[in-house]
Amino acid sequence: MALRPNTPKLFFQFLVTLVTISSTTKFVSGNFYQLFDTIWGDQNVQYQDGGDVLALSMDTHSGSAIVSKHEYLFGRITMQMKLVSGNSAGTVTTFYLASSAESHDEVDFEFLGNQSGNPYILHTNIFAQGKGDREMQFYLWFDPTADFHNYTLIWNPLNLIFLVDDVPIRLFRNHLAAGAGFPHDQPMRVYCSLWDAEDWATEGGLVKTDWTQVPFTAYYKGFDADACYPDYDYSKCQWSSAWTPWFNQELDNGQIWNLKWVNDNLKIYDYCEDTKRFPDGLPKECTLP
């Protein structure tokens, strides 16, 4: 069968599209020294093993924080962390995504320290267009100070999935069409930090930081970002990542069962169940499937 005259042109456009997808959706991993910048607490930011391991510390003068050099818009982003050991009351160790706009988007893993022998609390939150108040808190099924564990965010146009060691602990669906907020159009950077929040972090601020225990130190390694780099053309990330496995990823039946187990056994706070906090009615997404 003869080709139509415009077939070579269409084929060339198809090749250009493939190149655009390849250059927009990338996988980066590893070296903190190359991929991150220090925000504050320079003296408490240490790169170890050639930059493959990051140690963030907090002392009586300052905490510490870093931010990724790249912005991401949708992706699967993983960090391995080993949290502050011993009496970590008052400390907050974080791994989160955030945009820079005033009405910003943000997705949080925050680990609230506690007195020795008591469990860490994993505090999660989601901001969309500057509106947060979407907190859920969990206990973990292991000691997060004894070894490194994987903490992952899958962010795509369908949902946000929080995973710990590949076990889903929280699912937040995109209900923009129903008027509920969802981070969808602001690229975000990756942040890691360790700071003092003794006014609220441990038992609502009742347990204060024991400054005789300084320095407090948390460790990070194994950073992976299989994600879209918007490169100032944010619309590309709405379609060019469709070839990647995470772009349309939702929970399978086994993951749904695991999510239910976590919520039944380890969840300790859910804003969607806090009717006293929202006397005028729960946020819209709480009533949607």
N, C-alpha and C positions, 0 to 999 in steps of 0.2 A: 504494500500500500504506500502510495506516495505521501510524503510529508507536505503539510500545508506550508505556504511561504513564511508564516510567522512562527513556526515551530522552533527553529534555532533560537529566536529571541526569547520565547517563553522558557526554553530550557536554560538559557543563560540567566534569566531572572530567578529561576528555581535554584540554580547554583549560588547566586548572590544571597538568596534567603538562607541557604544552609550555612554559608560563611558567616552571616549576621548572627544566626543562632549560636554557632560555635564561639564567636567572639564575645557574645553577650553573657551566656551562661558558662560559668567557669567553676573549677574546683581548686581550692587553695587549702593548704594545711601546714601545720607545724610551726615554723619559726616565729616566735613572738617578737624578737628583735626586729625582724624585717617587716612584719605585718601590722604592728601596733606602735602607737606613740604614748608616752607618759603624759597624763593630764595633771596630776599633782602627787606630791609625796615622792619626789625623785629618789630621795635617800632610802625609801622603803620599797623600791621596785628593783628586783634582782633577776637577771636573766641567767639561767643555769644550763649546763649541757649544751653550750653553743647557741642558746636561745630557744631550745626545744622545751624547756621547763621554765615557768614563771613563778616567782615567789613574791607575793604581796604581803606587806607587814603593816602593823599599826603600833605606834608607841605613844608616849605621852605628848608628843609634839604634833603628830600627823598620822593619818591613814595613808592610803595609796590607791591609785586608779590608772587604768590604761584605756585606750580607745583604738579601734581598728582604723587603719589608713583608708580602707575601702568602705563604701556604702553598698548595701544589698537591698534588693526589692524582690522578695520571695526566695525561698530556698530551704535547704536542710542544713542546719548549723549546730555543731556539736562542740562541747567543751568537756574535757575531763578535769575533775576537781578533787582535791583532798582538803577538807576543811580544818579550821583552827581546832586544835586538840585541847584537852584539859578544860579549865574554867573559861569558857568563851562568852560568858554573860555580857550583854551590852553590845557585842560586835555584830555586824552584818557583813556577810560575804556575798558578793553578787556576780552574776553573769546575766546580761540582759541586752536587748536591742532597743535603740531609741533614735528617733529622728531629731532634727535640729530646729524645726519650726516652733513658733510660740504655741500653737495648737498642735502639740506633738503627738506622735504615736509612740508606744512603748510596750515591750513585752518582757516581763521580769521573772527570773529565778533569783530569789533572795533567801539566804539561809540565816536564820535568827539563832545566835549563839545562846548557850544556856549554862547553868552551873554543872560542874562535873557530875557525871552519872545520870543526868537528865538528857532526854533526846533533843536533837536539833529539830526545829520547825522549818519546813520548806514553805516559804511564802511566795505565792504567785500573784501577778496582777497584770492587767491589760489596759492600756490607754488607747483611745481612738479620738483623734481631733481634740486632744487636750483633756478628754474626759476619762477618768480612771474609775475608782471605786468598784473594781471587778475582782476582788481578792478571793482567793481560795488558799487554804493552808492544809498541809499534810505532815504526818510523821513519815519517816523513811523506814524500810524494813531491814536496814543494815546500819552499821556505824560509819558515817561519812568521813570520820577523821582517821580511820585505820588504813584506808587505801584510796586510790583514785576510782571514781565512778563516772559514767557517761551521763551528761545532761544535754538533751537535744530539743531543739525547736524545729518543727516542720511548719513552714508558713507558706501557704499558697492561696489562690483566690477562693477556695472552698472553705478552708478552716485553718485554725491554729491548733497544733497538737504538741503538748508538753510530754516528753518521755524521759524516764530515768532508767538507765541501762536497758533501753529499748522497750520498756514497759510504759504504756501510756497512762498518765495520771490525770490529765486534764484535756478536754476537747472544747474548743470555742468555735462555733460555726459562724460563717458569714451570713448575716441576716440583714445586710444593707437594704435589700429590696423591701423589707418590712419596717425600715426606719431605725434599726439598731446599729450601733457603731461597730466598725471593724477596720483594722489597719489594712489599707489596700492600695494607697497611692503615694505614700511618703517613704522614700528609701531610708533605711536605718543603719547605723553603725553598731558594732559589737563593743560593749563595755564590760570591764571587770574591775571590781573595787572591793576594798576592805575598809570599813569606817566605823566610827563610834555612834551608836544610836541608843544609848542607855536610857533615854527618856521614854522609849517605847518598845524596844526590841525583845526584851526578856520579861515575860509575865506582865506585859503592859507597862514596863518601866519600873516595876517594883524591885527588881533585882538589878543592881548597878554594876558597872564595869569594875573589876578588881585590877587596879593599875599596877599592883605588885607583880602581876603575871606577864607584863610586857617583856619583849615584843610578842604580839599575836601574829601568827603567820599562816597563810593559806597558800596552797600550791595549785598550779594549773598546767596542763599539758594537753597534747592531742587535739589542738584546735583544727576543726574541719569545717569548711564552708563550701557546699555544693549549691551555688546560688547564682542569681542574676545580678550582674553589675550594670546599673542603668546607664552609666557613662553620659549623663546629662540628658538622655532621651528615655524618660521613664516609661513611655508607651511601649517600648520594645519588650519590657519585662511582662507585659500583659499577654503576649503571644509567643515570644521566641523561646520561652522555657517549656512550652507544651511538650517538647520531645524528651524531657527529663522525667524520671520516675516519680519525683516528689511533687510535680506541678499539679497533678490531679489526685494525689494520694489521700485516701480516707482510711478509716479503721476497718480491718477485716473482722470476721466473726470472733476469732481468737483474741484480738486486741480489744474488742468491745467487752468480752468477758473479763479480761484483765483490768480494764478501766473500771468496770463495775466492782470488782473485788477491791481495788484500791479505794474507791469512793465509799464502799461499805465498811472497810476495816481501818483505813488510815487517814481519811479526811477528817479534819477537826474544825474547819470553818468553810462556809460557802455563802457568799453574799446573796445568792439566789434563795437562800433559806432564812435570811435575816429580815423578817417582816417588820421588826421594831425599828430597824435602821431606815426602812423605806415605807413610812406610814401611808404615803400616797400611792403605793403600788410598787411592786418589784420592777426593776429595769426590763425593758421590752424583751430582750433576748432570753430572759429567765422563763418566759411563758411560751417559748417557741421550741419545736422539736430539734 
